[in-house]
């Protein structure tokens, strides 16, 4: 009996530990909140439930798998709450038409969202597999070239370099790094995204190991190969171009269900509107996006009531600047 209790206790704590310390868990919790508050301005999501064990085909290190499942669960819980309250809207007692879906009741919009989330999950799995296969192929080429080198530099001078960075799993790409006294001190993605360097080993034989810290405080180890410098000892590179910011804001009261896209990339939605005075750039309540310099097309779409409102235009992001872009009623 004691042995059975010990096993159950171990399994219980293992499940709790699983639900607290991985990317799937973070994705599930964020997805749950987004799903629960989908299209509801001013919504306050409840504390997410305990993260479930991944389904077959899901990975416990995949933020996107966790997010998709959490979003679906949040939609289901919110609609279940509405159904339990009688399925009525407004003060006139209007009954909301519903349809059955997997033993629960959902408006057509919710069932379509759930189906879309499942389709997105399948497509994401396919994209992740392609990405991993490409990374492995690139990594094999990098290691083959590095193994063929016979003349390594004694050291690498201070400055910016284009390097190959890999986590030896699903990422093997060009990056820019800054070398200072034999260590990598700066790490930049796509010529503008800075990643904090926690520590770096000494660069030996044109190779180093670096630990990076991401915005959510998670960490990752990567190997850095100075292949370009191996091939050309004068191969310094230009510094990164840097980034700028754009702050979207709106004076429209019903902006809580507005979704904003920058060059087709979804960047977020509003949590506040400014009915009288335009905010300052980056002010709380604006949707502020940091991105690389350039001219981009933006599009904002708001669904609700009997119509759909759309805002479109172009905006130019400059290095070091913050640009205000209003979406007025």
C-alpha positions as CSV (number, residue, x, y, z in Angstrom):
1,X,0.0,0.0,0.0
2,X,2.8,2.4,0.9
3,X,4.6,1.6,-2.3
4,X,1.4,2.3,-4.3
5,X,1.0,5.7,-2.5
6,X,4.7,6.5,-3.2
7,X,4.3,5.8,-6.9
8,X,1.1,7.9,-7.1
9,X,2.8,10.7,-5.3
10,X,5.8,10.6,-7.7
11,X,3.5,10.6,-10.7
12,X,1.5,13.5,-9.3
13,X,4.6,15.6,-8.7
14,X,5.9,14.6,-12.1
15,X,2.8,15.8,-13.8
16,X,2.9,19.1,-11.9
17,X,6.6,19.5,-12.7
18,X,5.8,18.9,-16.4
19,X,3.1,21.5,-16.4
20,X,5.4,24.2,-15.0
21,X,8.7,24.2,-16.8
22,X,8.5,23.9,-20.6
23,X,7.6,25.8,-23.7
24,X,4.4,23.7,-24.2
25,X,3.3,24.9,-20.8
26,X,4.0,28.6,-21.5
27,X,2.2,28.3,-24.9
28,X,-0.8,26.6,-23.3
29,X,-1.2,29.3,-20.7
30,X,-0.9,32.2,-23.1
31,X,-3.1,30.5,-25.7
32,X,-5.8,29.8,-23.1
33,X,-6.0,33.5,-22.1
34,X,-6.2,34.5,-25.8
35,X,-8.8,32.0,-26.6
36,X,-10.9,32.8,-23.5
37,X,-10.9,36.5,-24.3
38,X,-11.1,36.2,-28.1
39,X,-13.0,39.2,-29.6
40,X,-14.1,40.5,-26.2
41,X,-12.8,44.0,-25.3
42,X,-11.8,44.5,-21.7
43,X,-12.0,40.7,-21.0
44,X,-10.0,39.5,-17.9
45,X,-9.1,35.8,-18.4
46,X,-9.2,33.5,-15.4
47,X,-6.1,31.6,-14.2
48,X,-5.4,28.9,-16.8
49,X,-6.0,25.3,-15.8
50,X,-3.1,22.9,-15.2
51,X,-1.4,22.2,-18.5
52,X,-2.4,18.8,-19.8
53,X,0.1,16.2,-21.1
54,X,0.7,16.7,-24.8
55,X,-1.3,14.7,-27.2
56,X,0.2,12.2,-29.7
57,X,1.9,14.3,-32.4
58,X,2.5,17.3,-30.0
59,X,5.9,18.1,-28.5
60,X,6.4,19.2,-24.9
61,X,9.1,21.7,-26.2
62,X,6.8,23.3,-28.7
63,X,5.4,26.6,-27.7
64,X,3.1,26.6,-30.7
65,X,1.6,23.2,-29.9
66,X,0.8,24.4,-26.4
67,X,-0.6,27.7,-27.6
68,X,-2.9,26.0,-30.1
69,X,-4.3,23.6,-27.5
70,X,-4.6,26.3,-24.9
71,X,-6.5,28.6,-27.4
72,X,-8.9,25.8,-28.2
73,X,-9.5,25.1,-24.5
74,X,-10.0,28.8,-23.7
75,X,-12.6,29.1,-26.5
76,X,-14.4,26.0,-25.1
77,X,-14.4,27.2,-21.5
78,X,-15.7,30.6,-22.4
79,X,-18.5,29.2,-24.5
80,X,-19.3,26.6,-21.9
81,X,-19.7,29.5,-19.4
82,X,-22.1,31.3,-21.8
83,X,-24.1,28.1,-22.4
84,X,-24.5,27.5,-18.6
85,X,-25.8,31.0,-18.2
86,X,-28.7,30.2,-20.5
87,X,-27.4,31.3,-23.9
88,X,-29.0,34.7,-23.8
89,X,-27.5,38.0,-24.9
90,X,-28.3,41.6,-24.0
91,X,-31.2,42.9,-22.0
92,X,-34.0,41.8,-24.4
93,X,-33.7,38.1,-23.8
94,X,-32.5,37.3,-27.3
95,X,-31.5,33.7,-27.6
96,X,-28.2,33.0,-29.3
97,X,-28.5,30.2,-31.9
98,X,-26.1,27.3,-31.2
99,X,-24.9,24.1,-32.8
100,X,-23.5,21.0,-31.2
101,X,-19.8,20.3,-31.4
102,X,-18.1,17.4,-29.7
103,X,-20.6,17.2,-26.8
104,X,-20.6,20.9,-26.1
105,X,-22.5,23.8,-27.7
106,X,-20.8,26.5,-29.7
107,X,-21.8,29.3,-32.0
108,X,-20.8,28.6,-35.6
109,X,-17.9,31.2,-35.2
110,X,-16.4,29.2,-32.3
111,X,-16.5,25.8,-34.1
112,X,-14.9,27.4,-37.1
113,X,-12.1,28.9,-35.0
114,X,-11.5,25.5,-33.4
115,X,-11.3,23.8,-36.8
116,X,-8.9,26.6,-37.9
117,X,-6.7,26.1,-34.9
118,X,-6.5,22.4,-35.6
119,X,-5.7,23.0,-39.2
120,X,-3.0,25.5,-38.2
121,X,-1.5,22.9,-35.8
122,X,-1.2,20.4,-38.6
123,X,0.4,23.0,-40.9
124,X,2.7,24.1,-38.1
125,X,3.9,20.5,-37.5
126,X,4.7,20.2,-41.2
127,X,6.6,23.5,-41.3
128,X,8.5,22.5,-38.2
129,X,9.6,19.2,-39.7
130,X,10.7,21.0,-42.9
131,X,12.6,23.6,-40.9
132,X,14.3,20.8,-38.8
133,X,15.3,18.9,-41.9
134,X,16.8,22.0,-43.5
135,X,18.7,22.9,-40.4
136,X,20.2,19.4,-40.2
137,X,21.3,19.5,-43.8
138,X,22.9,22.9,-43.3
139,X,24.6,21.7,-40.1
140,X,26.1,18.7,-41.8
141,X,27.6,21.0,-44.5
142,X,29.0,23.4,-41.8
143,X,30.6,20.6,-39.8
144,X,32.0,19.0,-43.0
145,X,33.6,22.3,-44.0
146,X,34.9,23.0,-40.5
147,X,36.4,19.5,-40.2
148,X,38.3,20.0,-43.5
149,X,40.0,23.2,-42.2
150,X,43.7,22.8,-41.4
151,X,44.9,26.4,-40.7
152,X,43.1,28.0,-37.7
153,X,43.8,31.6,-36.5
154,X,45.5,32.0,-33.2
155,X,42.8,34.6,-32.2
156,X,40.0,36.7,-33.8
157,X,40.4,40.5,-33.5
158,X,37.7,42.7,-32.0
159,X,34.9,43.6,-34.3
160,X,31.7,42.4,-36.0
161,X,31.6,39.1,-37.9
162,X,29.1,37.1,-39.9
163,X,29.0,33.6,-38.4
164,X,27.1,30.4,-38.5
165,X,25.0,29.7,-35.4
166,X,23.4,26.4,-34.6
167,X,21.7,24.7,-31.6
168,X,22.5,21.3,-33.2
169,X,18.8,20.5,-33.5
170,X,16.5,22.7,-35.6
171,X,18.4,25.9,-36.2
172,X,21.5,26.5,-38.3
173,X,21.6,30.1,-39.8
174,X,23.8,33.1,-40.4
175,X,24.0,35.6,-37.5
176,X,26.1,38.6,-36.7
177,X,28.3,38.6,-33.5
178,X,30.6,41.1,-31.9
179,X,34.0,39.8,-30.7
180,X,35.7,41.4,-27.8
181,X,39.0,40.1,-26.4
182,X,38.4,36.6,-27.6
183,X,34.8,36.3,-26.5
184,X,31.4,36.8,-28.2
185,X,29.7,39.7,-26.4
186,X,26.9,40.6,-28.8
187,X,24.6,38.4,-30.9
188,X,22.2,39.7,-33.6
189,X,19.5,38.0,-35.6
190,X,18.3,39.2,-39.0
191,X,20.6,42.2,-38.8
192,X,18.5,43.9,-36.1
193,X,17.2,41.6,-33.3
194,X,19.6,41.7,-30.3
195,X,19.8,38.7,-28.1
196,X,21.5,39.0,-24.7
197,X,24.6,36.9,-24.3
198,X,24.8,35.3,-20.9
199,X,28.3,33.9,-21.4
200,X,30.7,32.8,-24.1
201,X,33.5,30.4,-24.1
202,X,36.9,31.6,-25.4
203,X,37.0,31.4,-29.2
204,X,39.3,28.5,-30.0
205,X,40.0,27.3,-33.6
206,X,37.4,29.8,-34.9
207,X,34.6,28.2,-32.8
208,X,32.8,29.2,-29.5
209,X,29.9,28.2,-27.4
210,X,27.4,30.9,-26.4
211,X,24.5,31.0,-24.0
212,X,21.6,33.3,-25.0
213,X,18.8,34.7,-22.9
214,X,15.5,35.4,-24.6
215,X,12.7,37.9,-23.8
216,X,10.9,35.4,-21.7
217,X,14.1,34.7,-19.7
218,X,14.5,31.2,-21.2
219,X,18.0,30.2,-22.2
220,X,19.6,28.4,-25.2
221,X,23.1,27.2,-26.0
222,X,24.4,27.7,-29.5
223,X,27.7,26.8,-31.2
224,X,29.3,29.6,-33.2
225,X,31.4,28.9,-36.3
226,X,33.6,31.7,-37.8
227,X,33.7,30.0,-41.2
228,X,33.8,33.3,-43.2
229,X,36.9,34.4,-41.2
230,X,38.5,31.0,-41.7
231,X,38.1,31.5,-45.5
232,X,39.2,35.2,-45.4
233,X,41.2,36.7,-42.6
234,X,40.0,40.2,-43.6
235,X,36.3,39.2,-43.4
236,X,35.0,41.9,-41.0
237,X,31.3,42.7,-41.5
238,X,29.2,45.8,-41.2
239,X,27.5,46.5,-37.9
240,X,23.8,45.5,-37.6
241,X,21.4,48.1,-39.1
242,X,19.5,48.3,-35.8
243,X,15.7,48.8,-35.3
244,X,13.0,51.4,-34.9
245,X,9.5,51.4,-33.4
246,X,5.9,52.2,-34.5
247,X,3.1,52.8,-32.1
248,X,-0.4,52.1,-33.4
249,X,-3.3,53.8,-31.5
250,X,-7.0,54.4,-32.0
251,X,-9.7,56.8,-31.0
252,X,-12.4,54.2,-31.7
253,X,-14.4,53.0,-28.7
254,X,-15.1,49.5,-30.1
255,X,-11.5,48.7,-30.8
256,X,-11.1,45.6,-28.6
257,X,-11.7,43.2,-31.4
258,X,-9.4,44.9,-33.8
259,X,-6.5,42.9,-35.2
260,X,-3.4,44.6,-36.7
261,X,-1.1,43.3,-39.3
262,X,2.3,44.7,-40.5
263,X,3.2,43.4,-44.0
264,X,0.9,40.5,-43.4
265,X,2.4,39.6,-40.0
266,X,-0.1,39.7,-37.1
267,X,1.3,42.0,-34.4
268,X,-1.5,42.3,-31.9
269,X,-4.6,44.1,-30.8
270,X,-5.6,47.0,-28.6
271,X,-6.3,47.0,-24.9
272,X,-7.2,50.7,-24.7
273,X,-8.5,53.6,-26.9
274,X,-7.7,57.3,-26.7
275,X,-11.0,59.3,-27.4
276,X,-9.7,62.8,-27.0
277,X,-5.9,63.3,-27.2
278,X,-3.3,61.3,-29.1
279,X,-0.9,59.3,-26.9
280,X,2.8,59.6,-26.9
281,X,4.9,57.1,-28.8
282,X,5.2,53.9,-26.8
283,X,2.6,54.9,-24.2
284,X,0.8,52.2,-22.4
285,X,-2.4,51.3,-24.3
286,X,-0.8,51.7,-27.7
287,X,0.3,48.7,-29.7
288,X,4.1,49.3,-30.1
289,X,6.1,47.2,-32.5
290,X,9.9,47.1,-32.8
291,X,11.1,46.1,-36.2
292,X,13.9,46.6,-38.8
293,X,14.0,49.8,-40.8
294,X,11.9,50.0,-44.0
295,X,8.6,51.0,-45.4
296,X,5.8,48.6,-44.7
297,X,2.1,48.2,-45.3
298,X,-0.2,47.9,-42.4
299,X,-3.8,46.7,-42.2
300,X,-6.2,46.8,-39.2
301,X,-9.4,44.8,-39.3
302,X,-12.2,45.1,-36.7
303,X,-15.1,42.6,-36.6
304,X,-18.2,43.3,-34.7
305,X,-21.8,44.3,-34.9
306,X,-23.3,44.4,-38.4
307,X,-20.1,45.5,-40.2
308,X,-16.4,45.1,-40.6
309,X,-14.1,48.2,-40.3
310,X,-10.7,48.2,-42.1
311,X,-7.8,50.6,-41.9
312,X,-4.9,50.4,-44.4
313,X,-1.8,52.4,-45.3
314,X,2.0,52.4,-45.3
315,X,4.4,53.5,-42.6
316,X,8.2,54.0,-42.6
317,X,10.3,52.8,-39.7
318,X,13.6,54.5,-39.1
319,X,16.5,53.4,-36.9
320,X,16.2,54.7,-33.4
321,X,12.9,56.5,-34.0
322,X,9.4,55.8,-32.7
323,X,6.6,56.7,-35.1
324,X,2.9,57.2,-34.1
325,X,0.2,55.8,-36.4
326,X,-3.4,56.6,-35.5
327,X,-6.3,54.6,-36.5
328,X,-9.2,57.0,-36.1
329,X,-12.9,56.3,-36.1
